[in-house]
Amino acid sequence: MNKSHSPPNILWICVDDYRPSVSGAYGSSLARTPHLDRLASQGIRFDRSYAACPLSTPSRMAFLTGRYPRSVGVTLTPTPLAETEITLGRLLQARGYETVAIGKTHYYCRLKREFNRTIDRREHDLFLASKVRKPLPQGVEILGPWRPGYDPADIWLNAKALPYAFDEEMPDTFLTQRAVEYLSEHHSKPFYLSVGFYVTHSPFRFPIEFQQTFDPKLFRVPEVSPEDAKRIPEIFRNLTSEQKRGIQAAYHTSVAYMDRNLGRILEALDQSGLADNTLVIFNSDHGYLLGEHGRFEKHCCYEEAVRTALVMRYPELIRPGRNTSALVEQIDLVPTILEFCGFENPVNVQGKSFAKLLHETAEAHRPHVISEYSDNAEIMIRTERWKLIYSAGTRRRRDGYYLERFSTGPERWLFDLQNDAAELHNVVDNKENQEIVENFMGILVEHLRNTSHPQSRGLLFESLEQELAYRLEPVEEH
């Protein structure tokens, strides 16, 4: 696919817990994201990109291998990726690339086998230890330690929109500077540079210099349906409307800070003279709910949790200023990148290259996308119009987002996204929708059979419900 005389460099920037709607590029009038907006205007914006799992480790191990979480054996945090699984970094190393990871990766294995060089929080800690810290300005309150599950939700979700530290002391500022320095170096061979920002994960840390960027009064508390009201996790039930708006303000401020750092890296790439032969990828590992359905989390299959940001730029082959509504899964990135670079895919890759979307020789990619969250034995399938969410109802959640009551049976939700984009009305019991539901259930069972860990693929079950419940359990527990 690549027409250049040399293989393209790859700059992949991944943001944690980032929902694409908090950006100008994806339609927000409040967000302050000029650098992401500019990047999107120079390449292609994917409006329907989906994570394999609304949890960071399984999602990232999936999109870095091009394989589903169950297939690679990672459905929970902190599960290490098996050495037998081959990531994009290792594939590119074998093809002569220098591979460098700066920042968050969510690997729980030896990074030396994945990257030639790594810089992360340990290096930042050493950097801080070598500095004389500046005293705080009088009257400035900053965030304390992050203790979800111990502190009330308004504290660990930063409802007061408190800053964390001076800009020069922030982890993401440090990591950004390391990426800028790397791009300014001389490169004798193509590079794959992975940059992982820690924001916008709770508690949505941002520098003192960014405080009061957003007035909480600017934000609206999302509508919650009567059915959702019964299912709000207990941990969020005591949040006031004022606190919910404060959380949104903190999140938007952390996004503005992330965008500033993104801009510095893109400027360094421009100044390096390598931008024309560098494939730039910007994505998030999953999304995040900011009050929708009464939640401030990602551990579920609503759109805000599973839909991701995805922007790609390569001046020679990607026409600027484009967007696509084609359904894509993030596991499609590895086969697309390898095809882009002119390399063959490993035979076990499950993703599907969407190179034709980049070439503008196709408008559609997948008929449906699938995402699953094992700790709640939950899975979803969505098409252009419809979404089915299925939960086995067999697990007592350990992620802290449990309900006051414990469900002991399967539950299903069907949403007509064409007429109910906010997913407020469950139409699963409507007689005219039964064929749709049964068809989706069959697709999900087949998907789980095909992607399950090899040890469980030959098992026999007495019923469809029994098979779904078993296969939706975390693979680490089988």
Secondary structure, 3 states (H helix, E strand, C coil): CCCCCCCCEEEEEEECCCCCCCCCCCCCCCCCCHHHHHHHHHCEEECCEECCCCCHHHHHHHHHHCCCHHHHCCCCCCCCCCCCCCCHHHHHHCCCCEEEEEECCCCCCCHHHCCCEEECHHHHHHHHHCCCCCCCCCCCCCCCCCCECCECHHHHCCCCCCCCECHHHCHHHHHHHHHHHHHHCCCCCCEEEEEEECCCCCCCCCEHHHCCCCCHHHCCCCCCCHHHHHCCCHHHCCCCHHHHHHHHHHHHHHHHHHHHHHHHHHHHHHHHCCHHHEEEEEEECCCCCCCHHHCCCCCCCCHHHHEECEEEECCCCCCCCEEECCCEEHHHHHHHHHHHHCCCCCCCCCCCCCHHHHHCCCCCCCCCEEEEEHHHCEEEEECCCEEEEEECCCCCCCCCCCCCCCCCCCEEEEEECCCCCCCCCCCCCCHHHHHHHHHHHHHHHHHHHHHCCHHHCCCCCCCHHHHHHHHCCCHHHC
